[in-house]
Amino acid sequence: MLFRIAYISDTLSAQAGSQKSSRLMTVGHTRGMIYDRNMKPLVNREMYTVLVVNPTAEAMTVLEEQLQPDEYATAQENAKAGRPFLLRCDTYNGECEDIKNVIVYDRYSGNDTAVHLIGYLDSEGNGISGVEKAFDSLLKEHSGTFSVRYNADASGKTLSGMGLETVNNNYDSRGGIVLTIDSEIQRICENSMKWNNLEKGAVVVLDVATSEILAMASTPVFDRENLSVALRNDDSPFLNRALESYAVGSVFKPVVAVAALENGINTDVIFNCDGCSEVSGVRFNCHKRTGHGMNDMLDAMSVSCNSYFINLGQAVGADDIILSAYSLGFGKEIVLCDSIISDMGNLPDTDNIDSLPALANLSFGQGALLATPLQIAAAYCAFANGGYYREPYVLKNMIGYNGEITAYYKNEINNKVLPDSVCEEISEMLAETVKNGSGKLASPMVGDAAGKTATAETGRNDGNKKIVNTWFAGFYPAENPEYVIVIFREDGNSSSTDCAPVFRDIADCISGKTE
C-alpha cells in the first residue's frame, strides 16, 4: 500500500465544555493494488519503517535511548513544534504509548518493472498514463488512509499521558487488478535489452495458447521521480514502442507465404534470384547483391530472399495478400483497456497497391505497410497455435478488498484463420530460418526455436546512411510452442545481430526461469 507521508492539516474534533481536543493526523494514503498474473505486486514493492511520535517527555526519553545521535537530533528538532511528527527509522524496537511503528510502502521504486504499462500518478494521486490511468476509478475505490489520533490543548500542542490511537480506514485493502504480465519474464526481457544495448525499441512476449501478454517492455524508460528530464529527451521515453507502428520488413514474408499456400501455390515452387528484380521498370535489390540463385519457398524464407518473395507476391496478387494480413490482425488497433490502445498500423488496401512495383514492395514488407510489435506478435501466435487468431489482452482479474476475485477476463473467441497444414509449413520454414538461415543467432542453448529476421527501411537517411529498423519475431520452443517473442530495435543495423541475440537470451532465461 502507498503511504504518502505529509503533514496534512489536523482534523479538529472539539470536545464540548473542554479546553482539550482530539486531533487526527493522516500518516499515509493507499491506492488499489496492481498485481502480475502470479499475484506478485507490480507496485508497492519496497517498504520502510516510520515512527509516529507524540513528543511527550516519556517518548523523547525512549527515543534518546533507542536512536543513533543523528536520528535523535532530528527527532529533537521535529519535537519543537509540540505536535506529533514522523521519523523514518529502522532501528527502534522500544515500547511507548506515544510512539507507533508504521510500515510504509513506496508505490514506485527505482527498480520497478513494466514502467510504460503501469504508468504513473500526478501529485494529487490521479492516474496519468498506463494502467494507472485506465483503471484510475477502480484503483481509487480501493483507496484508504492510515491516521493517528492524539489529544491536544487549545493551542494545538500535544497532551501528555493520552497516548496515540491508530485509525485504519481501509488502509490494508488488497483490492485492485491482476494483469496477465509475468513479472519474472518481464524482468528477463528488460535485462536482455540492457545486456544487448538495445537502447530504443520494444519486446513483446505472448502466451501462444491464449495471446495473453506475458511481457511488454519498451526502452528508453522514463523516471517517475524526474519526469521533466524525460520530457526533454529527444528519444521520447514516454513512448510505449510496443504499441507504436513501424516499417515491418521481412517479418511480413510469412504472411505472403500464407497467402500463397492458401491459393494453391506449393512450397516447392522455385524462383531465381540474381541479386535484383525489375518490376515494371523499377529495380529492387536483394540484400545479397550476388543473388541467391534458384530457391524454393523454404530456402527463400531461410535466407530471407527479397527477389523470391517479390516473384511470389506477383503470383499471388495484392488482394489475397491483403486478405491474409487482415485476418492475422494487420490494420486493426488492439484495445488493451480504455486508454491503452495500440496503433492500427497501416495495411494498404487494393486501391493503394495500384501498381506492380507497389505490390513488389508489399511482398517483402516494405512500402506503405506499418505494424506494431504487438500486432506482429499476435500474428505469429496464429502460426504457432494451429491457426487461431486471438487479440492480445492484459487484464486478467479484478480483486476485491479481501483478495477475492470479483471479475475476470478471458478471450474465448476461437477465430480459426489458418488451416493446420499451412501453420505446419510456415512453422517448418521459420524453424529452418533459425537452424540454418538468417536467424542462426537466435538459436537458444536449450531446444529449438522458429522465427524470422527483418531489416526495414524507414525512408529516412542519416547523411549517406539509410536509417533502418530491425526485427526478430518467432516462437519458442519450435515444437509445441509456448511463447511468441518479438524484438524490435529502432534505428538499428542488422536484424541478425541487433535482435536475434535478444530473442536467444530471453528464450534461454525463460527455459531456465533465471534472470
N, C-alpha and C positions, 0 to 999 in steps of 0.2 A: 504494500500500500504506500501511497505517496504522502510524505509529510512535507509540507511547505512551511518551513519554520519562519514565523514572523511575529512581531509584537503587535498583534491586532488589538484595536481598542477594546478594553474590557467591557463586558456587558454588566451593567449595574442592576442589581435587584435589591432595592431598599427594603429593609425590614421596618415595619410600622412602629413608631414610637421608640426607635433606637438610633444611636449615632454610628452604629456599625452596619456594614452592608456585605452582601455576598457578591463576589465578582467572578466572572468566568473568562479565563484566558484560553483562547484557541491555540493549541500547540501545532496541530497538523491537519491537513485535508487529505482525503483519499479520492481516488477515481477508479472506475471499473478496471478489472484486470484484462490483460491480453496474454493468452497462452499459446504455445505451439501445440501441435497435434498430440503430444505426449504429456500435456498439462504442465510443461515447463514454462515458467514466466518469461515473457519477452520484454517485460518492463518490471521495475521494482526488484531488480536482481541483486542490488547492493544495499547493505544496511549499516547503520552505525547507532551508537547509543547517545542519547541526550538526557541530561538531568534537568528536571524541572525543580527549581529551588525556591522555596519560600524563605527569604533571608532573615530568619529568626536567629537569635544568639545561638541556640542549640544547633541549628542547621549549619551555621558558619563554623562552629567548633568542630563538628563532624567532618566538614569539608577540609578544614585545615589539617586534620589527622590523616585524611584519606588521599588528598590530591598532591600532585607534584607542585613545587613552589610556583612555577609559572602558571599552572592551572588555577591555583588558589588566588594568585594575584588578579587573574581575570575575574574570578568569582567576586572578590572584594570590590572591584571596580563596578561590576554589574549590581552589587548589593546596595550601592549608594542611593539608588532611587527609592529603596524601601519597598519595592514591589517584586513579585516572583519573576524570575528570569530563566533563560535557557542556557545550558552549558554543555557543550559537546565534550564527552568524557567516556573513555572505555575502561577506566581502572577502578571506578567507585564500586564498592561492594558492602557499604555500611547499611545501617537501618536507622531511619529517622522519618517521622511522620511528615516532616516538612520538605522531604526530598523524594521525588518519584523518578524511577528509572524508566525511560521510554525507548523502545527500539524504533528507529526511523529508517524508512526505505526510500532511497532515491528512485524516482520513476525512470530516469535515464542515467547512464554512466558512460564513461569513456570507452568501455569495451562492449557496447551493445552490438547486436546483430540485426540485420534486416531493417536498417535505418530508413531507407526510402519507403518501404512498405508500411512500417509502423507510423512514420511521420513525426510530428512534433506539436507542442501546445504553445499558445501565446501566454503572455504574462498573467492573464486572467484565468488560465486553465482551460481555454477553449481549443478544440482540435482545429489545426490549421492545414494539415496535409495528411495524406495516407489514411491508414485505418483510424487514427485518432480523429480525423475529420469525418470520415464516412460513418462511423458509429458514435459520433460525439454524444448524441442524445442518450443512447443506451448506456454508454460509459458513465455519463453524468447521473443516470438513475441509480447507479451503484456507488455514488459518491458518499462520503461520510466525513465526520470530524472527530478529532480526539482533543478534549479540553480538560482544563484543570480549574476547579472551583476553590476559591480561597476567601477568607474573611478579611475585610479592610476597615479602617476607621473612616471618618468623614472626609479626610484629606486623600484617601485612596491608598494609604500605606498599610502594609500587611499587619495583622494582629498575631501576637504570639499565642501558642497553645491551642490553636484551632486546627492545625494540620492542613493537608491538601486532599481534595476529593477529586478523583478522576471521573470524567464523563465521556463514555464511549457511545457515539451516535453513529452506528452502522460503520464504524471505522474498520472493522475486520471483515467486511463483506468479501467473499470470494467471487462474487458475480462479475460477469464480463463476457468475453468472447473467446472462442477457441479457433485458431487458424489451422489450415492444412499444412503449414510450414513445419518442417522438421528442423529444429534449431541446430542439431548436430550437422546435418547435411548443409544447411545454410552457412554455418561456420566453415565447413570444409571448402565450399565454393569461394567464400570471401578470402580465405587463406590462400587458396590456389591462385586466385587473381593476383595477390601480392607476390607470391613466390615467382610468378611468371611475368612480373612487371606489366600486367595489364592495367594501364592507368586510366583508360577511357573505354568503357564497354559494359557488357552485361553477361550474366549467366542465368539460365533458367533450367530447373530440373523438375520434371513432371513424373508422376506415378503413371506407368504405362497403362495399367488396367482402368484407372478412373479419371485421368487427366488432372488429379489434384496437384496443386503447386506445392512441391516439397521444398523448393528454394527459388528465390528470385533476388539476385544481387545486382547492384549497379555501382559503377565507380566512375568518377570520384565521389566520395561520400562527404556530406556536409556535417559540420559540427553543430549540434543543437545548442551548445553553450556559446557559440560565436557565429551566429547566422550572418552577421554583417560581412564577415570575411568571405563566406560562400557567395553572397550577393555580388561581390566584386570580382569573383573568379571567372575568367573567360571560358573555362572548361565546363561551366554550368553544372555544379554539383547537385543542385536541386532536381535535375532531370533524372527521372527513372528510365534509363535507357532500355530496360526490358520491355517497356510499353511504347517506345517510340519506333517509328518506321524508317527503314534504311534500304539502300540498294541491296539486292539479295545475292545476285551472282549464282554460282553453281550449286548451292544447296537447293535450288529450284529444279535441277535436272531430273531428280527422281519423279517430280510431278509430270514432266514431259514424258518420261518413261511410262508412267501410269497411263497417260492418255494414249500412248502408242499401243500398249498391251491391251487396253480395253477396246481398241479399234482393230484388233486382229493382226497387229504387227509384232512378230515374234522377236525374242531376244537374239536370235541368230542372224537377223538382218545386218548386212555389212555395208559400211560406207568407208570411203577412202579419205584420209586427212594428209594433205601435203604441206600443212603449215598455215593455210589460209583458205577462206571460202569467199567466193564472189557471188553476191545475190543482187540481181538487177543493177549491176554496175557498182555496188557498194562492197568494199573489201572488208572482211572480218578475219582478223588474225587469231590463230590458235595460240595458246600460251607456249606451246612447243613449236618454235618457228620452223624447225626442220620437218615437222609433221609426225604423226603417229602411225601413218600407213593404214593398212586395212584392219578394221576393228569391228567386232560385233558389239552388242549393247553392253554386255557385262564388262568387256575390256575397256570400252569407251568411258563407262562410268568410273571404273577404277582409276584411269589416268586422267579423268576429267577433260576429255577431248571436246573442245568447243565446236570444231568442224563437224564432228559426228552428230551432235545434238542440233546443230543448225539444219543439217540434212534431214534428221529425224523430224524436227518441227515442221519442215516444209511438207513432209509426207503425211503428217497427222493433220495439220491445219490449225488455225487460230481458234476456231470455235470449240473444238474438243479439248485443247489445252486449257483454255479459259474455264470451261465447264468443270474439268477435273480440279483445277486450282480452287475454284469457288466451293466445290464440295468438300475440300480439305481446309476450308476456313480463310483462304486468302480473300482480301477485300471486305472483311467483316470485322467490326470492332468487337472486342471481348469485354464484357461488363463484369468486373470482379465485385464491385459494390457501387453504391450511388456515385461516389466521386473518384473511383479508381477504375478508369476505362482505358483500354489500350487503343492506340490509333487503329483505324481500319486499314491503314496502308493504302496501296493503290494497285488494284488489279485492272489492267486495261480491258475495256470491252472491245468487241469486234470493230466498232467504229474507229477506235484508236489504233488498232492493228490494221491499218488501211493500206499496207504495202508488204511485199515480201521481205524487205530489209527490216521492217518493224517486227515481223514475225520471227526473223532470224535473231534479233536482239532478245525477244521474249524467250526463245528456245534455250538460251543459256543464262537466263535470269537477269538480263540487263534491260536497258531502255527505261520505260516508264514504271516498271514493276517495283513496288516497295512493299516491305513487310516488317513486322516487329519480331524480335526474338521469341516472344510468347506465341505468336502465330506459327512460326516455324516449328516450335516445339510441339504444338498441338497437331500439326500435320504429320510430323514424324511419329507421334503416338499412334496414329492410324496405321502407318506402315508396320509398326511393331506389335499391335494388339489384334491383328487379324482383320483390319479394315473398318474399325468403328471410330467415327469422329465424335469426340466429346469435347465440349467447350471447357477450357480450364476454369477452375474456381479456387477460391482462397478461404472462404468462410466454412468452417466445419460445424461448430456448435455454438449455442448461446448457453451461458451458465447463470443459474440463479444465485441468490445471496448465500446459500449454504453449500454451493458447489454442485447442485443437481442440474442436469441437462434440461433446459426448458424448451429448446427448439434445436433442430439440426437441419443441415442442408446436404442433400445428396443428389448428384447428377445421375438420374436414372434413364436418361434418353439414350437409347441404343440406336444410333444412326449408322447403319451399315452402308458405307460409301464405296468400299473396295471389296472385290471377291478375294477369297483366301489365296487363290493361285497367284494373283497379282502381288499380294503382300509378300508371298514367299519369294517371288522372283526379285522384287525390289530389295528385300532383306538380303538375299544372296549377293546382289550387286554391291550393296553397302558394306557387307562383311568382307567381300573381296577388296574393296577400296581400302579398308583398314589393314587387311592382312598383307596385301601385295602392292597396293596402289598409292595414291597421293596422301592417304591418311595413315601411313605407317606410324607416324609419331604419336598417334592417338592410341596405339595398341597397349592395353593395360598389362600389368605383370600377371594378373590372375584372370583367366578366362579370355574370351574373345569379345570384340566389340564390332559394331557396324555403324558406319557414318559417312559423311560427305564433307569435303573441304570446299571453300569458296573464297575467291578474291574478287570483290565487286568494285567496279569503277564508280566513283561518285560524280564525275563530271567536273570536279574541281582540280586545280593544279597548285602546287607549291613550287614556284619557279618553273623549272623544266620537268619536275616530277609530278606524275599523276597521283592524286590522293585517293587511296582505296580503303575500303572497309573489308575486314576478313572475318570468316565464319568457320565454325565446325559444328555440325548438327549430327547427332547419332543416338544410338541406344545401347544399353549395356544390361546384362550380357547379350551377345548376339543371338544365342538360342534362349528361348523363354525369357525375353527381356523384362526387366523390372523398372528401369529408369530411362527416360529420354533426357539427354543433356545437350543444351545448345549454348555455344560460346560465341560471343560477338565482340570484336575489337574495332573501335572507331579509329580511323587514321592509322591503319596497320601496314604491314609489309608483305607477309606471306601467310596464308592460312595454315600451311603445313607447319610453320614454326611459331606463329602467333597463337593459334587457338587449339590445334591438335594436342599439344602437350598439356594444356589446361584440362581438356577432356580426360586425358590419361590420368592425371593426378587425382581428379575428382573420382573417377571410376575406381582407382586403386584405394583411395581413402574410404570410399563407401563400402567396398568389398570387405575391408578390414574394420570399418567403422572407427577409424582413427583419424586424428587431425594432424 
